[in-house]
Amino acid sequence: MTSADGATLLTTEAAAPLLAAVANDLGSVAQSWRLDHVDADPGRSTTATYRVDLVRDNRSFRHTIGCTIRANGPSSTDQKARILSAGPHQVACWIYPDDPDLPGLRRAVNPVSMAELLQQAGLGRIDPTDLTIDLIGYRPRRRAVLRVRLNREGLTLYVKAFRRSQFEAVCHRHQILADSAVPSPQLVVATDDRLMVLAETQGTPLARAVFAPVPPVTGQQMVDVLDAMPLQVASLERRPPWASSVRHYSGIVSAAMPELRSRLSWLADQIEDGLAGVPVGDEATHGDFYEAQVFVQGGRVSGLIDIDTIGPGRRADDLACLVAHLNCIQRMNAAQTRQIARLLAAWTPAFDRRVDPIELRLRAAAVVISLATGPYRSQERHWQRETERMVAKAEALVDQVRPAVLPRRALV
């Protein structure tokens, strides 16, 4: 049995002939492979990447190979990849870093071309052998983030590779925040092949600082940095809040773990009923506000990063995103778990003063459901257990306010 979106083919042993064909293009033989990443949009498309061990001329090496299947056939950018036939499917296949939607990625991972780019940006003469380039985030066909260290200079930069649909809008957002009271990354250079080079943000990532014995900042400081967003942000294109897609994310999780379908359906009902009639809001928001996006230094917020999503919305969306992510931190020991519980207890009263407490928890539950797609997408070890744990976290948030949801009152 096949699925129109390609999920059955790309996430099972049926993918092996595709990988063998791509290996053959390289003059190699695929010895073994494992599924590395899955982006599923049930009924529409599936993108998967694989770590493939190859042999050529008695030498072994490894490549990341990507494949995309769309229910409606290949897209225009798919045509930049090799199109293979597999039963009823047309499969776009590529080899990292030649991602069809991220044309700048190949230049970004190459020390020679990256040194040339940084020299052109005015950073002086740079020896390619002095660069250390690390891929720190890759969402196939969507975005990539790399860290570039200039070792002798002691300088660190970050390079982002974008799709066409995102690039100009993100550049504009950086310009808006550049002269505002909100500390944000300095844009060093933007390129025609959609690379953005950013200066390093000062301070310690909040994702690390949350485990300090004393909270690094107060909950009110977290609210204040968001409220310092310039009014111009509210005039940007609107990004739908996470809660508006709760059915979509519930569907993705249910497709991976059908045994959770009824629980997810109940959650979606509670969230949608509880938020019925709530206006979309016109406050200036970050759009994806959580601990990995915040830097702290000297008891203050020293920087907000990943400002790609700033735009109009509700402050409850930002604060709910942070609450959800803190609830979903993985692989903590017992002491860290207790520390995060204490931090949430310290910060939440400030959040509840700024936004409606019921709305905060319902929106946080919706974000948790979106995060529950992550363990499967990244093919984490024990992903089923981690997914169920996140669904239970969403249930706990809804249970805190469930009696109050029934009137379906508007929350403003």
RAWO-V846238 format. One line per field, one symbol per residue. ss: DSSP state (h for helix, s for strand, l for the rest). phi: phi as a letter, one per 30 degrees, with the letter a starting at -180 (. if undefined). psi: psi as a letter, one per 40 degrees, with the letter a starting at -180 (. if undefined). A space follows every 10 residues. Layout:
ss = ???
phi = ???
psi = ???
//
This chain:
ss = llllllhhhh llhhhhhhhh hhhhhlllss ssssssssss slllssssss ssssssllss ssssssssss lllllllhhh lsssssllss ssssslllll llllhhhhhl hhhhhhhhhh lllllllhhh sssssssssl llssssssss llllssssss sslhhhhhhh hhhhhhhhll lllsllssss llllsssssl lllsshhhhl llllllllhh hhhhhhhlll hhhhhlllll lhhhhhhhhh hhhhhhlhhh hhhhhhhhhh hhhhhlllll llssslllll hhhsssslls ssssllhhhl ssslhhhhhh hhhhhhhlll lllhhhhhhh hhhhhhhhhh hhhhllhhhh hhhhhhhhhh hllhhhhlll llhhhhhhhh hhhhhhhhhh hhhhhlllll ll
phi = .ccddidddd cbdddedddd ddddddibbd daabdcabcc beicabbbbb ccccbbhicc abbcccbbbb ecjedddedd cdcccbidcc cdcbcecddd cbdddddddc eddddddddd djcidbdedd cccbdcabce ibabbbcccc dddicbbbbc cbdedcdddd eddddddecc dddbddddab cdcicbcbdd ddjceeecdd cdecedbcdd dddddddded eeedcdddce deddcddddd ddddddbedc eddddddddd ddddceiddd ibddbdjaca ddcbcbahib dcacchdecd ldlceddddd ddeddddcec hddddddddd dddddddeed ddddbdddee dddddddedd ddddededhd dhdddddddd dddddddddd beeddedhdd cb
psi = hiideeddde eaeeeddddd dddddefihh diiihdihhh ghedihhiii hhhihhfehi iiihhihhhh deiiidddee ihhihgbeih hhhihhefhd egdeddddeh dddddddddd efeahhhdee hhhhhehhhh ediihihhhg ddefhhihhh hiideddddd ddddddedei ehhiihhdii idffihhiii hiahhdddde eidhhdiidd ddddddeehi dddeeihhhh iddefddddd ddddddgdee dddddddddd ddddehehid ifihiddfhi deehiihfei heihifedei aiaidddddd ddddddeehi fiiddddddd dddddddddd ddddihdddd dddddddddd deeddddefi hfdddddddd dddddddddd eddeddefih h.
//
